[in-house]
Amino acid sequence: MTAPAPRRIVLTGATGQIAPLVARHLTSRHRVVLTSRTPWRGAPRPGVTHVTCDYDVYESLVDVFRGADALFVVTNDPTRPEHDRNVVRAAVEASVGHLVKLSAAAVLDSAAHDLITEWQRANEERVKESGIPWTMVQPRSFMSHALGWAPGIRSSGITHALHPHSRNACVAPEDIAEVSALLLGDTGHHFRSYQLTGPQPLSAHEQSAVLSRVLGRPLRCRELTPEEAHTRYTRRYSPAMADALIASAGRQLAGAKAQTTDTVERLTGRPATTFAQWAAGHRDRFA
Ligand SMILES: NC(=O)c1ccc[n+]([C@@H]2O[C@H](COP(=O)([O-])OP(=O)(O)OC[C@H]3O[C@@H](n4cnc5c(N)ncnc54)[C@H](OP(=O)(O)O)[C@@H]3O)[C@@H](O)[C@H]2O)c1
């Protein structure tokens, strides 16, 4: 059997968490173009071309998407749905062959009506109506949220969370990336959605205990009140986004995020990464 021909694969979100990890899985077989609004300032990556484009500048998207056999779409601002409209319209104009969308597991939760989930639902609908063969990647929360604890761990050995006993089947960004790369490099996954979780649901208390073992030092998890959590969220996000994150935490408290799937294992052929494995792999970022 001959291997499938190399494809031209364009990844948006070059400066984000997931797309650079996806690129690593693709460069040995495919031509990879990584895009972001900010020019790439790091060392050149073998097999990767960096191109800037801006979701606000429609023509810049058409130019970079043209000739793409597959496109990985990462957008990150629910208050700017015009970004998502521009990306899909440009993909249609550029005759992109396959669109893989980084969405979210919450879209499947009929009780979820916060800003972020409704935005991702609308994004999925737009992609499905575009006429381009699509695949949805629907991850649960990224394990890398724990990196937000690093300054507190370093300074005082304290982690923090709203509803710290509630569990989330969070997933390693590296697993999301490996699955996404498989979907982008293969035409066999058109018109399918893949919900990705880690192997077990964990609470913030349980994650803190794992980190404590991995780092070899005692850690204490402090419960945040909703008001404290909202204040923290608004340091990074708009008040509307902060409200959405509080609502999302409420659904976690009600048990909506504890279910696991076997998707990572089914597609990659190896078990999903545990939080302990992820934490050990990122130990120096906490130390
Ligand atoms: N975090 C979670 O737990 C979680 C769970 C489920 C789903 N998700 C979904 O995952 C996605 C976020 O993925 P991520 O963490 O890899 O992304 P990220 O780290 O937030 O990065 C976003 C990327 O989008 C680019 N971008 C933003 N505005 C742009 C613009 N106007 N033009 C061009 N590029 C622009 C950024 O480039 P610049 O640096 O140039 O701005 C950056 O590379 C979101 O859709 C989110 O809903 C997240």
The ligand as a Gaussian input file, in Angstrom:
#p B3LYP/6-31G(d) Opt

LIG

0 1
 N       -8.418000      26.180000      27.346000
 C       -9.271000      25.166000      27.431000
 O       -9.388000      24.485000      28.451000
 C      -10.105000      24.843000      26.223000
 C      -10.980000      23.748000      26.285000
 C      -11.730000      23.426000      25.161000
 C      -11.585000      24.189000      23.998000
 N      -10.744000      25.255000      23.978000
 C      -10.632000      26.050000      22.748000
 O       -9.281000      26.088000      22.303000
 C       -9.071000      27.295000      21.601000
 C       -7.820000      27.959000      22.137000
 O       -6.697000      27.198000      21.723000
 P       -5.208000      27.610000      22.108000
 O       -5.122000      27.572000      23.598000
 O       -4.202000      26.899000      21.303000
 O       -5.205000      29.108000      21.625000
 P       -4.555000      30.297000      22.273000
 O       -3.358000      29.899000      23.065000
 O       -5.619000      31.114000      22.922000
 O       -4.031000      31.031000      20.959000
 C       -4.865000      31.698000      20.080000
 C       -4.147000      31.904000      18.754000
 O       -5.032000      32.662000      17.917000
 C       -4.269000      33.691000      17.311000
 N       -5.076000      34.865000      17.057000
 C       -5.825000      35.574000      17.944000
 N       -6.382000      36.622000      17.329000
 C       -5.961000      36.586000      16.037000
 C       -6.195000      37.396000      14.906000
 N       -6.972000      38.487000      14.973000
 N       -5.629000      37.039000      13.740000
 C       -4.843000      35.935000      13.650000
 N       -4.572000      35.129000      14.694000
 C       -5.120000      35.463000      15.867000
 C       -3.192000      34.045000      18.300000
 O       -2.166000      34.666000      17.587000
 P       -1.511000      36.069000      18.066000
 O       -0.549000      35.686000      19.159000
 O       -0.830000      36.560000      16.842000
 O       -2.630000      36.938000      18.557000
 C       -2.833000      32.677000      18.865000
 O       -1.856000      32.061000      18.063000
 C      -10.315000      28.146000      21.787000
 O      -11.113000      28.038000      20.633000
 C      -10.996000      27.498000      22.982000
 O      -12.393000      27.697000      23.007000
 C       -9.986000      25.587000      25.051000

